[in-house]
């Protein structure tokens, strides 16, 4: 970001993921992710739906050892970003596995209606979201909106029926 003179994007990224506060709690994120993957892996594999790597591999240990741990050890900022990206991605896959194509309006309420490992995954996601102090939430929302606006300005969506 320094090279292209866009330190503001890096700063927004840092704000979005609640850093450095979340980096200080990376060990908790690591534990929640590892335990969550162990719980949810078989759910997808048994149903033959969900992320392909979960459907195809019999257990999460090699994925965790080869993908997650190296990132955790190399750069905790990337690790935090991946954790906060992976949890909603898998939660969406859980909703899709029961026939819902998008997130419901009340994600955590609706996830309680699921059974077994999906409920546990949603609770873990709720736990890691609590790591971001409530006082930072307005800043996170503002940062996300600024990045979203910049993307919209660079790549406007066509609303024409002709296209």
OpenMM code with the backbone's topology and positions (N, CA, C; nanometers):
from openmm import Vec3, app, unit

residues = "UNK UNK UNK UNK UNK UNK UNK UNK UNK UNK UNK UNK UNK UNK UNK UNK UNK UNK UNK UNK UNK UNK UNK UNK UNK UNK UNK UNK UNK UNK UNK UNK UNK UNK UNK UNK UNK UNK UNK UNK UNK UNK UNK UNK UNK UNK UNK UNK UNK UNK UNK UNK UNK UNK UNK UNK UNK UNK UNK UNK UNK UNK UNK UNK UNK UNK UNK UNK UNK UNK UNK UNK UNK UNK UNK UNK UNK UNK UNK UNK UNK UNK UNK UNK UNK UNK UNK UNK UNK UNK UNK UNK UNK UNK UNK UNK UNK UNK UNK UNK UNK UNK UNK UNK UNK UNK UNK UNK UNK UNK UNK UNK UNK UNK UNK UNK UNK UNK UNK UNK UNK UNK UNK UNK UNK UNK UNK UNK UNK UNK UNK UNK UNK UNK UNK UNK UNK UNK UNK UNK UNK UNK UNK UNK UNK UNK UNK UNK UNK UNK UNK UNK UNK UNK UNK UNK UNK UNK UNK UNK UNK UNK UNK".split()
positions = [
    Vec3(0.0818, -0.1187, 0.0000),
    Vec3(0.0000, 0.0000, 0.0000),
    Vec3(0.0867, 0.1258, 0.0000),
    Vec3(0.2023, 0.1179, 0.0665),
    Vec3(0.2933, 0.2323, 0.0630),
    Vec3(0.3427, 0.2561, -0.0787),
    Vec3(0.3730, 0.1483, -0.1473),
    Vec3(0.4275, 0.1578, -0.2825),
    Vec3(0.3310, 0.2282, -0.3778),
    Vec3(0.2022, 0.2014, -0.3642),
    Vec3(0.1047, 0.2654, -0.4534),
    Vec3(0.0421, 0.3894, -0.3874),
    Vec3(0.1019, 0.4299, -0.2759),
    Vec3(0.0581, 0.5499, -0.2043),
    Vec3(-0.0885, 0.5431, -0.1606),
    Vec3(-0.1263, 0.4263, -0.1058),
    Vec3(-0.2626, 0.4065, -0.0559),
    Vec3(-0.2588, 0.3485, 0.0856),
    Vec3(-0.1835, 0.4128, 0.1711),
    Vec3(-0.1766, 0.3699, 0.3109),
    Vec3(-0.3151, 0.3740, 0.3743),
    Vec3(-0.4039, 0.4601, 0.3219),
    Vec3(-0.5388, 0.4705, 0.3756),
    Vec3(-0.6146, 0.3379, 0.3632),
    Vec3(-0.5892, 0.2625, 0.2560),
    Vec3(-0.6562, 0.1323, 0.2407),
    Vec3(-0.6072, 0.0355, 0.3469),
    Vec3(-0.4768, 0.0346, 0.3707),
    Vec3(-0.4223, -0.0526, 0.4744),
    Vec3(-0.4796, -0.0139, 0.6100),
    Vec3(-0.4873, 0.1154, 0.6376),
    Vec3(-0.5424, 0.1608, 0.7651),
    Vec3(-0.6882, 0.1196, 0.7793),
    Vec3(-0.7643, 0.1280, 0.6713),
    Vec3(-0.9049, 0.0852, 0.6750),
    Vec3(-0.9142, -0.0646, 0.7004),
    Vec3(-0.8268, -0.1419, 0.6372),
    Vec3(-0.8213, -0.2874, 0.6577),
    Vec3(-0.7953, -0.3183, 0.8055),
    Vec3(-0.7000, -0.2486, 0.8638),
    Vec3(-0.6663, -0.2689, 1.0052),
    Vec3(-0.7887, -0.2384, 1.0920),
    Vec3(-0.8582, -0.1296, 1.0609),
    Vec3(-0.9771, -0.0923, 1.1377),
    Vec3(-1.0889, -0.1948, 1.1209),
    Vec3(-1.1070, -0.2424, 0.9977),
    Vec3(-1.2160, -0.3357, 0.9695),
    Vec3(-1.2106, -0.4602, 1.0563),
    Vec3(-1.0925, -0.5088, 1.0804),
    Vec3(-1.0783, -0.6322, 1.1566),
    Vec3(-1.0415, -0.6085, 1.3027),
    Vec3(-1.0592, -0.4860, 1.3495),
    Vec3(-1.0411, -0.4572, 1.4912),
    Vec3(-0.8998, -0.4716, 1.5410),
    Vec3(-0.8038, -0.4529, 1.4524),
    Vec3(-0.6643, -0.4673, 1.4935),
    Vec3(-0.6177, -0.3373, 1.5590),
    Vec3(-0.5259, -0.3447, 1.6515),
    Vec3(-0.4452, -0.4582, 1.6965),
    Vec3(-0.5126, -0.5409, 1.8058),
    Vec3(-0.6286, -0.4965, 1.8522),
    Vec3(-0.6985, -0.5663, 1.9603),
    Vec3(-0.7195, -0.7145, 1.9278),
    Vec3(-0.7641, -0.7448, 1.8060),
    Vec3(-0.7902, -0.8849, 1.7705),
    Vec3(-0.6609, -0.9648, 1.7561),
    Vec3(-0.5529, -0.9000, 1.7168),
    Vec3(-0.4250, -0.9715, 1.7055),
    Vec3(-0.3802, -1.0200, 1.8430),
    Vec3(-0.4054, -0.9392, 1.9442),
    Vec3(-0.3690, -0.9766, 2.0807),
    Vec3(-0.4463, -1.0992, 2.1268),
    Vec3(-0.5581, -1.1273, 2.0624),
    Vec3(-0.6422, -1.2420, 2.0979),
    Vec3(-0.6404, -1.3508, 1.9909),
    Vec3(-0.5357, -1.3494, 1.9111),
    Vec3(-0.5241, -1.4452, 1.7998),
    Vec3(-0.5249, -1.5896, 1.8485),
    Vec3(-0.4715, -1.6143, 1.9649),
    Vec3(-0.4702, -1.7511, 2.0170),
    Vec3(-0.6129, -1.8026, 2.0404),
    Vec3(-0.6996, -1.7170, 2.0918),
    Vec3(-0.8399, -1.7553, 2.1094),
    Vec3(-0.9046, -1.7806, 1.9731),
    Vec3(-0.8775, -1.6951, 1.8761),
    Vec3(-0.9301, -1.7153, 1.7409),
    Vec3(-0.8828, -1.8486, 1.6841),
    Vec3(-0.7562, -1.8789, 1.7057),
    Vec3(-0.7001, -2.0053, 1.6571),
    Vec3(-0.7712, -2.1239, 1.7203),
    Vec3(-0.7915, -2.1174, 1.8488),
    Vec3(-0.8581, -2.2269, 1.9203),
    Vec3(-1.0038, -2.2428, 1.8743),
    Vec3(-1.0750, -2.1315, 1.8623),
    Vec3(-1.2151, -2.1374, 1.8174),
    Vec3(-1.2244, -2.1945, 1.6760),
    Vec3(-1.1330, -2.1541, 1.5903),
    Vec3(-1.1349, -2.2045, 1.4538),
    Vec3(-1.1021, -2.3531, 1.4498),
    Vec3(-0.9999, -2.3951, 1.5209),
    Vec3(-0.9621, -2.5363, 1.5206),
    Vec3(-1.0755, -2.6235, 1.5745),
    Vec3(-1.1308, -2.5875, 1.6870),
    Vec3(-1.2386, -2.6676, 1.7445),
    Vec3(-1.3625, -2.6634, 1.6554),
    Vec3(-1.3901, -2.5476, 1.5990),
    Vec3(-1.5049, -2.5341, 1.5100),
    Vec3(-1.4905, -2.6191, 1.3844),
    Vec3(-1.3710, -2.6196, 1.3255),
    Vec3(-1.3489, -2.7022, 1.2061),
    Vec3(-1.3655, -2.8501, 1.2382),
    Vec3(-1.3163, -2.8913, 1.3525),
    Vec3(-1.3323, -3.0323, 1.3917),
    Vec3(-1.4796, -3.0696, 1.4051),
    Vec3(-1.5589, -2.9787, 1.4576),
    Vec3(-1.7013, -3.0067, 1.4763),
    Vec3(-1.7789, -3.0063, 1.3441),
    Vec3(-1.7459, -2.9146, 1.2565),
    Vec3(-1.8280, -2.8933, 1.1378),
    Vec3(-1.7860, -2.9781, 1.0179),
    Vec3(-1.6630, -3.0226, 1.0158),
    Vec3(-1.6064, -3.0931, 0.9009),
    Vec3(-1.6906, -3.2136, 0.8591),
    Vec3(-1.7191, -3.3001, 0.9531),
    Vec3(-1.7958, -3.4206, 0.9232),
    Vec3(-1.9384, -3.3908, 0.8792),
    Vec3(-1.9936, -3.2825, 0.9277),
    Vec3(-2.1284, -3.2420, 0.8885),
    Vec3(-2.1356, -3.2245, 0.7370),
    Vec3(-2.0412, -3.1496, 0.6816),
    Vec3(-2.0388, -3.1274, 0.5366),
    Vec3(-2.0019, -3.2550, 0.4613),
    Vec3(-1.9015, -3.3247, 0.5094),
    Vec3(-1.8550, -3.4455, 0.4411),
    Vec3(-1.9663, -3.5501, 0.4330),
    Vec3(-2.0384, -3.5699, 0.5416),
    Vec3(-2.1449, -3.6698, 0.5445),
    Vec3(-2.2607, -3.6336, 0.4524),
    Vec3(-2.2866, -3.5060, 0.4359),
    Vec3(-2.3978, -3.4617, 0.3514),
    Vec3(-2.3569, -3.4368, 0.2070),
    Vec3(-2.2254, -3.4383, 0.1829),
    Vec3(-2.1697, -3.4143, 0.0492),
    Vec3(-2.2141, -3.2793, -0.0073),
    Vec3(-2.2212, -3.1800, 0.0808),
    Vec3(-2.2483, -3.0409, 0.0430),
    Vec3(-2.1512, -2.9526, 0.1189),
    Vec3(-2.1298, -2.8327, 0.0671),
    Vec3(-2.0441, -2.7389, 0.1372),
    Vec3(-1.9131, -2.7191, 0.0667),
    Vec3(-1.8167, -2.6591, 0.1368),
    Vec3(-1.6868, -2.6322, 0.0761),
    Vec3(-1.6228, -2.7621, 0.0253),
    Vec3(-1.5750, -2.7633, -0.0989),
    Vec3(-1.5195, -2.8866, -0.1562),
    Vec3(-1.4103, -2.9519, -0.0717),
    Vec3(-1.3231, -2.8713, -0.0127),
    Vec3(-1.2159, -2.9295, 0.0678),
    Vec3(-1.2706, -3.0025, 0.1892),
    Vec3(-1.3861, -2.9631, 0.2391),
    Vec3(-1.4462, -3.0331, 0.3522),
    Vec3(-1.5175, -3.1598, 0.3070),
    Vec3(-1.5748, -3.1566, 0.1897),
    Vec3(-1.6452, -3.2736, 0.1369),
    Vec3(-1.5451, -3.3813, 0.0957),
    Vec3(-1.4315, -3.3402, 0.0418),
    Vec3(-1.3357, -3.4350, -0.0159),
    Vec3(-1.2359, -3.4910, 0.0844),
    Vec3(-1.1973, -3.4143, 0.1843),
    Vec3(-1.0983, -3.4620, 0.2804),
    Vec3(-1.1685, -3.5245, 0.4006),
    Vec3(-1.1182, -3.6386, 0.4476),
    Vec3(-1.1868, -3.7081, 0.5569),
    Vec3(-1.1824, -3.6361, 0.6913),
    Vec3(-1.0822, -3.5501, 0.7140),
    Vec3(-1.0702, -3.4830, 0.8435),
    Vec3(-1.0025, -3.3472, 0.8262),
    Vec3(-1.0188, -3.2579, 0.9221),
    Vec3(-0.9669, -3.1219, 0.9067),
    Vec3(-0.8195, -3.1032, 0.9424),
    Vec3(-0.7553, -3.2040, 0.9997),
    Vec3(-0.6209, -3.1842, 1.0527),
    Vec3(-0.5191, -3.1380, 0.9480),
    Vec3(-0.5210, -3.1979, 0.8273),
    Vec3(-0.4221, -3.1569, 0.7276),
    Vec3(-0.4508, -3.0140, 0.6785),
    Vec3(-0.5767, -2.9791, 0.6615),
    Vec3(-0.6127, -2.8428, 0.6216),
    Vec3(-0.5651, -2.7446, 0.7287),
    Vec3(-0.5928, -2.7773, 0.8506),
    Vec3(-0.5556, -2.6912, 0.9618),
    Vec3(-0.4030, -2.6779, 0.9705),
    Vec3(-0.3346, -2.7907, 0.9618),
    Vec3(-0.1882, -2.7920, 0.9742),
    Vec3(-0.1202, -2.7208, 0.8574),
    Vec3(-0.1710, -2.7404, 0.7358),
    Vec3(-0.1047, -2.6865, 0.6172),
    Vec3(-0.1508, -2.5464, 0.5774),
    Vec3(-0.2697, -2.5072, 0.6166),
    Vec3(-0.3224, -2.3763, 0.5750),
    Vec3(-0.3319, -2.2760, 0.6901),
    Vec3(-0.3881, -2.3193, 0.7993),
    Vec3(-0.4181, -2.2268, 0.9075),
    Vec3(-0.2952, -2.1961, 0.9939),
    Vec3(-0.2296, -2.2986, 1.0415),
    Vec3(-0.1139, -2.2791, 1.1298),
    Vec3(-0.0040, -2.1959, 1.0632),
    Vec3(0.0352, -2.2244, 0.9370),
    Vec3(0.1390, -2.1400, 0.8756),
    Vec3(0.1007, -1.9921, 0.8701),
    Vec3(-0.0250, -1.9637, 0.8440),
    Vec3(-0.0694, -1.8247, 0.8389),
    Vec3(-0.0635, -1.7625, 0.9780),
    Vec3(-0.1075, -1.8386, 1.0765),
    Vec3(-0.1041, -1.7910, 1.2147),
    Vec3(0.0396, -1.7587, 1.2559),
    Vec3(0.1314, -1.8451, 1.2196),
    Vec3(0.2710, -1.8262, 1.2580),
    Vec3(0.3401, -1.7176, 1.1763),
    Vec3(0.2984, -1.6980, 1.0519),
    Vec3(0.3669, -1.6028, 0.9641),
    Vec3(0.3199, -1.4585, 0.9854),
    Vec3(0.1895, -1.4357, 0.9827),
    Vec3(0.1384, -1.2998, 0.9936),
    Vec3(0.0001, -1.3030, 1.0576),
    Vec3(-0.0073, -1.2623, 1.1808),
    Vec3(-0.1331, -1.2688, 1.2553),
    Vec3(-0.2397, -1.1768, 1.1951),
    Vec3(-0.1971, -1.0733, 1.1245),
    Vec3(-0.2969, -0.9867, 1.0597),
    Vec3(-0.3730, -1.0649, 0.9538),
    Vec3(-0.3004, -1.1397, 0.8715),
    Vec3(-0.3674, -1.2219, 0.7700),
    Vec3(-0.4523, -1.3298, 0.8350),
    Vec3(-0.4009, -1.3857, 0.9422),
    Vec3(-0.4763, -1.4882, 1.0135),
    Vec3(-0.6093, -1.4333, 1.0640),
    Vec3(-0.6067, -1.3164, 1.1276),
    Vec3(-0.7296, -1.2552, 1.1789),
    Vec3(-0.8274, -1.2333, 1.0644),
    Vec3(-0.7787, -1.1809, 0.9529),
    Vec3(-0.8652, -1.1557, 0.8378),
    Vec3(-0.9291, -1.2849, 0.7886),
    Vec3(-0.8499, -1.3909, 0.7790),
    Vec3(-0.9025, -1.5189, 0.7314),
    Vec3(-1.0073, -1.5737, 0.8279),
    Vec3(-0.9829, -1.5646, 0.9559),
    Vec3(-1.0804, -1.6147, 1.0534),
    Vec3(-1.2119, -1.5395, 1.0401),
    Vec3(-1.2033, -1.4067, 1.0300),
    Vec3(-1.3257, -1.3275, 1.0189),
    Vec3(-1.3912, -1.3390, 0.8819),
    Vec3(-1.3235, -1.3966, 0.7863),
    Vec3(-1.3821, -1.4245, 0.6557),
    Vec3(-1.4371, -1.5669, 0.6511),
    Vec3(-1.3645, -1.6596, 0.7091),
    Vec3(-1.4013, -1.8009, 0.7038),
    Vec3(-1.5286, -1.8311, 0.7836),
    Vec3(-1.5445, -1.7691, 0.8979),
    Vec3(-1.6630, -1.7979, 0.9790),
    Vec3(-1.7934, -1.7654, 0.9056),
    Vec3(-1.8101, -1.6452, 0.8491),
    Vec3(-1.9367, -1.6213, 0.7776),
    Vec3(-1.9492, -1.7036, 0.6495),
    Vec3(-1.8372, -1.7306, 0.5820),
    Vec3(-1.8425, -1.8137, 0.4613),
    Vec3(-1.8991, -1.9520, 0.4941),
    Vec3(-1.8466, -2.0138, 0.5980),
    Vec3(-1.8942, -2.1471, 0.6357),
    Vec3(-2.0367, -2.1400, 0.6898),
    Vec3(-2.0685, -2.0331, 0.7619),
    Vec3(-2.2058, -2.0183, 0.8110),
    Vec3(-2.3037, -2.0090, 0.6937),
    Vec3(-2.2672, -1.9359, 0.5898),
    Vec3(-2.3524, -1.9293, 0.4711),
    Vec3(-2.3673, -2.0675, 0.4081),
    Vec3(-2.2588, -2.1435, 0.4011),
    Vec3(-2.2650, -2.2798, 0.3476),
    Vec3(-2.3568, -2.3674, 0.4325),
    Vec3(-2.3586, -2.3443, 0.5623),
    Vec3(-2.4487, -2.4193, 0.6502),
    Vec3(-2.5946, -2.3872, 0.6185),
    Vec3(-2.6243, -2.2606, 0.5987),
    Vec3(-2.7617, -2.2238, 0.5609),
    Vec3(-2.7966, -2.2833, 0.4248),
    Vec3(-2.7035, -2.2822, 0.3329),
    Vec3(-2.7292, -2.3402, 0.2008),
    Vec3(-2.7538, -2.4908, 0.2106),
    Vec3(-2.6876, -2.5559, 0.3042),
    Vec3(-2.7040, -2.7007, 0.3184),
    Vec3(-2.8444, -2.7396, 0.3611),
    Vec3(-2.9193, -2.6432, 0.4138),
    Vec3(-3.0586, -2.6701, 0.4519),
    Vec3(-3.1563, -2.5980, 0.3591),
    Vec3(-3.1076, -2.5569, 0.2420),
    Vec3(-3.1940, -2.5017, 0.1388),
    Vec3(-3.2138, -2.3518, 0.1385),
    Vec3(-3.1419, -2.2809, 0.2223),
    Vec3(-3.1537, -2.1349, 0.2248),
    Vec3(-3.0348, -2.0761, 0.1490),
    Vec3(-3.0597, -2.0010, 0.0424),
    Vec3(-2.9528, -1.9554, -0.0462),
    Vec3(-2.8764, -1.8338, 0.0025),
    Vec3(-2.9286, -1.7615, 0.0986),
    Vec3(-2.8607, -1.6418, 0.1476),
    Vec3(-2.8764, -1.6349, 0.2989),
    Vec3(-2.8052, -1.5395, 0.3592),
    Vec3(-2.8195, -1.5211, 0.5025),
    Vec3(-2.9598, -1.4723, 0.5354),
    Vec3(-3.0157, -1.5223, 0.6432),
    Vec3(-3.1451, -1.4691, 0.6872),
    Vec3(-3.1253, -1.3292, 0.7472),
    Vec3(-3.2336, -1.2592, 0.7694),
    Vec3(-3.2249, -1.1250, 0.8276),
    Vec3(-3.1638, -1.1271, 0.9675),
    Vec3(-3.1995, -1.2281, 1.0446),
    Vec3(-3.1470, -1.2405, 1.1815),
    Vec3(-3.0608, -1.3669, 1.1867),
    Vec3(-2.9359, -1.3516, 1.1519),
    Vec3(-2.8457, -1.4658, 1.1341),
    Vec3(-2.8361, -1.5527, 1.2590),
    Vec3(-2.8092, -1.4928, 1.3727),
    Vec3(-2.7861, -1.5732, 1.4922),
    Vec3(-2.9158, -1.6333, 1.5461),
    Vec3(-3.0236, -1.5623, 1.5332),
    Vec3(-3.1525, -1.6180, 1.5733),
    Vec3(-3.1865, -1.7383, 1.4859),
    Vec3(-3.1751, -1.7219, 1.3555),
    Vec3(-3.2065, -1.8304, 1.2615),
    Vec3(-3.1105, -1.9486, 1.2770),
    Vec3(-2.9844, -1.9221, 1.3097),
    Vec3(-2.8892, -2.0326, 1.3244),
    Vec3(-2.9242, -2.1202, 1.4440),
    Vec3(-2.9929, -2.0651, 1.5427),
    Vec3(-3.0364, -2.1442, 1.6579),
    Vec3(-3.1431, -2.2460, 1.6169),
    Vec3(-3.2072, -2.2234, 1.5018),
    Vec3(-3.3088, -2.3168, 1.4527),
    Vec3(-3.2455, -2.4395, 1.3869),
    Vec3(-3.1172, -2.4301, 1.3534),
    Vec3(-3.0452, -2.5445, 1.2975),
    Vec3(-3.0165, -2.6423, 1.4105),
    Vec3(-2.9636, -2.7591, 1.3769),
    Vec3(-2.9308, -2.8562, 1.4812),
    Vec3(-2.7874, -2.9035, 1.4663),
    Vec3(-2.7307, -2.9501, 1.5747),
    Vec3(-2.5981, -3.0098, 1.5745),
    Vec3(-2.4852, -2.9104, 1.5517),
    Vec3(-2.3821, -2.9528, 1.4784),
    Vec3(-2.2637, -2.8694, 1.4576),
    Vec3(-2.2907, -2.7302, 1.4006),
    Vec3(-2.3914, -2.7104, 1.3145),
    Vec3(-2.4156, -2.5747, 1.2662),
    Vec3(-2.4459, -2.4742, 1.3778),
    Vec3(-2.5180, -2.5176, 1.4801),
    Vec3(-2.5479, -2.4290, 1.5921),
    Vec3(-2.4186, -2.3917, 1.6632),
    Vec3(-2.3325, -2.4891, 1.6841),
    Vec3(-2.2053, -2.4649, 1.7503),
    Vec3(-2.1186, -2.3686, 1.6693),
    Vec3(-2.1160, -2.3853, 1.5367),
    Vec3(-2.0364, -2.2972, 1.4508),
    Vec3(-2.0860, -2.1520, 1.4643),
    Vec3(-2.2154, -2.1327, 1.4602),
    Vec3(-2.2719, -1.9978, 1.4731),
    Vec3(-2.2379, -1.9381, 1.6094),
    Vec3(-2.2424, -2.0183, 1.7125),
    Vec3(-2.2075, -1.9683, 1.8465),
    Vec3(-2.0610, -1.9295, 1.8539),
    Vec3(-1.9754, -2.0064, 1.7896),
    Vec3(-1.8327, -1.9709, 1.7860),
    Vec3(-1.8126, -1.8387, 1.7113),
    Vec3(-1.8844, -1.8224, 1.6018),
    Vec3(-1.8755, -1.6975, 1.5261),
    Vec3(-1.9211, -1.5805, 1.6132),
    Vec3(-2.0286, -1.5998, 1.6834),
    Vec3(-2.0784, -1.4960, 1.7740),
    Vec3(-1.9725, -1.4625, 1.8788),
    Vec3(-1.9045, -1.5643, 1.9305),
    Vec3(-1.7989, -1.5452, 2.0305),
    Vec3(-1.6851, -1.4612, 1.9755),
    Vec3(-1.6395, -1.4923, 1.8541),
    Vec3(-1.5250, -1.4157, 1.8027),
    Vec3(-1.5651, -1.2737, 1.7640),
    Vec3(-1.6901, -1.2533, 1.7261),
    Vec3(-1.7346, -1.1163, 1.6971),
    Vec3(-1.7320, -1.0307, 1.8229),
    Vec3(-1.7540, -1.0933, 1.9369),
    Vec3(-1.7509, -1.0207, 2.0640),
    Vec3(-1.6111, -0.9714, 2.0992),
    Vec3(-1.5086, -1.0238, 2.0323),
    Vec3(-1.3729, -0.9774, 2.0581),
    Vec3(-1.3526, -0.8338, 2.0111),
    Vec3(-1.4330, -0.7919, 1.9178),
    Vec3(-1.4221, -0.6544, 1.8697),
    Vec3(-1.5013, -0.5664, 1.9660),
    Vec3(-1.4347, -0.4737, 2.0339),
    Vec3(-1.5047, -0.3905, 2.1331),
    Vec3(-1.6202, -0.3130, 2.0695),
    Vec3(-1.7300, -0.3034, 2.1410),
    Vec3(-1.8481, -0.2336, 2.0897),
    Vec3(-1.8179, -0.0891, 2.0533),
    Vec3(-1.7249, -0.0289, 2.1230),
    Vec3(-1.6911, 0.1102, 2.0927),
    Vec3(-1.6280, 0.1251, 1.9545),
    Vec3(-1.5741, 0.0153, 1.9001),
    Vec3(-1.5097, 0.0211, 1.7682),
    Vec3(-1.6081, -0.0042, 1.6545),
    Vec3(-1.7256, -0.0533, 1.6849),
    Vec3(-1.8198, -0.0924, 1.5794),
    Vec3(-1.8549, 0.0227, 1.4856),
    Vec3(-1.8841, 0.1428, 1.5332),
    Vec3(-1.9117, 0.2506, 1.4382),
    Vec3(-1.7944, 0.2765, 1.3427),
    Vec3(-1.6723, 0.2668, 1.3942),
    Vec3(-1.5548, 0.2853, 1.3094),
    Vec3(-1.5441, 0.1726, 1.2067),
    Vec3(-1.5754, 0.0507, 1.2466),
    Vec3(-1.5715, -0.0616, 1.1541),
    Vec3(-1.6739, -0.0438, 1.0422),
    Vec3(-1.7940, -0.0033, 1.0809),
    Vec3(-1.8993, 0.0176, 0.9814),
    Vec3(-1.8594, 0.1299, 0.8861),
    Vec3(-1.8062, 0.2386, 0.9385),
    Vec3(-1.7642, 0.3509, 0.8544),
    Vec3(-1.6526, 0.3079, 0.7593),
    Vec3(-1.5552, 0.2306, 0.8097),
    Vec3(-1.4458, 0.1837, 0.7243),
    Vec3(-1.4965, 0.0922, 0.6145),
    Vec3(-1.5856, 0.0023, 0.6505),
    Vec3(-1.6415, -0.0890, 0.5505),
    Vec3(-1.7186, -0.0110, 0.4450),
    Vec3(-1.7948, 0.0882, 0.4865),
    Vec3(-1.8725, 0.1683, 0.3920),
    Vec3(-1.7802, 0.2463, 0.2985),
    Vec3(-1.6724, 0.3033, 0.3528),
    Vec3(-1.5773, 0.3777, 0.2695),
    Vec3(-1.5155, 0.2870, 0.1638),
    Vec3(-1.4744, 0.1670, 0.2032),
    Vec3(-1.4166, 0.0730, 0.1061),
    Vec3(-1.5206, 0.0318, 0.0030),
    Vec3(-1.6419, 0.0075, 0.0475),
    Vec3(-1.7496, -0.0292, -0.0432),
    Vec3(-1.7754, 0.0832, -0.1438),
    Vec3(-1.7798, 0.2065, -0.0952),
    Vec3(-1.8015, 0.3208, -0.1848),
    Vec3(-1.6897, 0.3318, -0.2878),
    Vec3(-1.5672, 0.3105, -0.2455),
    Vec3(-1.4553, 0.3185, -0.3396),
    Vec3(-1.4678, 0.2112, -0.4474),
    Vec3(-1.5075, 0.0929, -0.4082),
    Vec3(-1.5268, -0.0144, -0.5065),
    Vec3(-1.6391, 0.0221, -0.6021),
    Vec3(-1.7484, 0.0754, -0.5493),
    Vec3(-1.8604, 0.1160, -0.6345),
    Vec3(-1.8193, 0.2255, -0.7320),
    Vec3(-1.7364, 0.3176, -0.6849),
    Vec3(-1.6902, 0.4255, -0.7726),
    Vec3(-1.6001, 0.3723, -0.8834),
    Vec3(-1.5178, 0.2738, -0.8496),
    Vec3(-1.4271, 0.2159, -0.9492),
    Vec3(-1.4988, 0.1224, -1.0460),
    Vec3(-1.5943, 0.0469, -0.9941),
    Vec3(-1.6637, -0.0546, -1.0737),
    Vec3(-1.8147, -0.0413, -1.0545),
    Vec3(-1.8743, 0.0625, -1.1113),
    Vec3(-2.0194, 0.0806, -1.0916),
    Vec3(-2.0988, -0.0343, -1.1528),
    Vec3(-2.2035, -0.0716, -1.0825),
    Vec3(-2.2917, -0.1762, -1.1315),
    Vec3(-2.3871, -0.1167, -1.2334),
    Vec3(-2.4092, -0.1893, -1.3377),
    Vec3(-2.5031, -0.1433, -1.4395),
    Vec3(-2.6450, -0.1775, -1.3943),
    Vec3(-2.7323, -0.0804, -1.3996),
    Vec3(-2.8715, -0.1036, -1.3613),
    Vec3(-2.9628, -0.1037, -1.4823),
    Vec3(-2.9023, -0.0967, -1.5990),
    Vec3(-2.9806, -0.0945, -1.7221),
    Vec3(-3.0347, -0.2332, -1.7524),
    Vec3(-3.1580, -0.2397, -1.7980),
    Vec3(-3.2181, -0.3675, -1.8365),
    Vec3(-3.1618, -0.4183, -1.9676),
    Vec3(-3.0988, -0.3288, -2.0433),
    Vec3(-3.0454, -0.3675, -2.1736),
    Vec3(-2.9179, -0.4501, -2.1614),
    Vec3(-2.8471, -0.4369, -2.0503),
    Vec3(-2.7181, -0.5067, -2.0364),
    Vec3(-2.7303, -0.6394, -1.9697),
] * unit.nanometer
topology = app.Topology()
chain = topology.addChain("A")
for resn in residues:
    res = topology.addResidue(resn, chain)
    for name in ("N", "CA", "C"):
        topology.addAtom(name, app.Element.getBySymbol(name[0]), res)
